[in-house]
Amino acid sequence: MSVSLKLKSNAKARVLTGHPWVFVNEVESLASAEFDGEVIECRDRAGRFLGTGIFNSKSQICWRRLSRDRVQLDEAYLRSAISRAVARRDAYPAVSSPRVRRVVWSESDNLPGIVADQFEDTLVVQLQTLAMEKRRELVAKLLLEVTGTKDLVFRHDAPIRRLEGLPLEVSTFSGQRWEPRWMTIDGFQYWMDLEGAQKTGFYLDQRQQHQAVAKHAAGRRVLDAFCNQGPFALHAARSGAALVKGLDSAEDAIAQARRNAEKNGVAAEFSVANVFDYFNERRDETWDLIVLDPPPFAKSKSALEGALRGYKEINLRAMQRLTPGGILATYTCSHHMHDAELRDVLAQAASDAKRQVQVLEFCHQPPDHPVLVTMPESEYLRGYLLRVE
């Protein structure tokens, strides 16, 4: 391979310590745009080989490592990487619905830019890098073949694609519309719209947490804030909660949550509400268990400072509304917010609320969303189960 990137002599590039990314400001010069979406080498300032990866001169992340060896992004490589990714999931079955899981998680599976979730006989796929988009048909064919699924929905509506110069769109591999239907996930039926729902159709990363929270629900009055389709609420209700209420600002999410509750025969109330305003307006209302699972407040590093204030405020309000000995299940899916920052936010909230707060469980994303220890960005879901005295 004759084309390669070379790191600047003064660059403190994270790739030197195992991170799979190289940024444009870390290289002496970019390769020609004719290599956008193709595989090239990367070398350190002394010319030593660091690996092969995919290149895009239009992206701030100009190089993403595929392998520390010399490889081609061809059918053999893709088939091997996808097969290994699926085998890893087979070794750690996802909760109680093994055919509902994440099967590919980008760099964590040596497939930078591919995110693939399996919902029974359908895959929902996001291609977030130019290299994978250029091999779209091959990637789709291999994903279907290896997983044994029947159709594939491309959810190419995430703004992150614009960073690679890619258009936003939603389509199916077959060309046929994917009709919404009921699907069973961990003992509950959900009305699934894989083409039109948020993200890839369901928040698979929280499945273990639905059950972890439900263990504390019996006999308690439960508030599920930012409830989306209501899985925390449904699990709590079935586990014997005395009262369950879900809140979300999206009317379509609340309509779906109500429909799911009715279908599953569980008693839960759902309301359209801004959670911050709800806590402000109902200062005398208390709960025995509160779930806080908000959307990411920090979508960029520049937004982190404001996001930390938001996380502190919402956790403070929740702590103030809990009865003595109440449970707070609190989460963040902002990958720019690390555990130390979340812990500090919770400590500040506990101090301001004048409550003694104890950790019951540390929470994180499940094994089908594997974390690379050399890539902090691959870990984004963090949380705590707390007892608030």
Buried (B, 14 or more C-beta within 10 A) or exposed (E): EEEBBBBEEEBEBBBBEEBBBBBBEBBEEBBEEEBBBBBBBBBBBEEEBBBBBBBBBBBEBBBBBBBEEEBBBEEEBBBEBBBEBBEBBEEEEBBEBEBBBBBBBBBBBBBBBBBBBBBBEBBBBBBBBBBBBBBBEBBBBBBBEBBEBEBBBBBBBBEBBEBBBBEEEBBBBEEEEBEBBEBBBBBBBBBBBBBBBBBBBBBBBBBBBBBBBBBBBEEBBBBBBBBBBBBBBBBBBBBEBBBBBBBBBBEBBBBBBBBBBEBBEBEBBBEEBEBBEBBEEEEEEBBBBBBBBBEBBBBEEEBBEEBBEBBBBBBBBBBBBBEEEBBBBBBBBBBBBBBEBBBBBBEBBBEBBEBEBEEBBEBBBBBBBBBBEEBBBBBBBBBBBBBBE
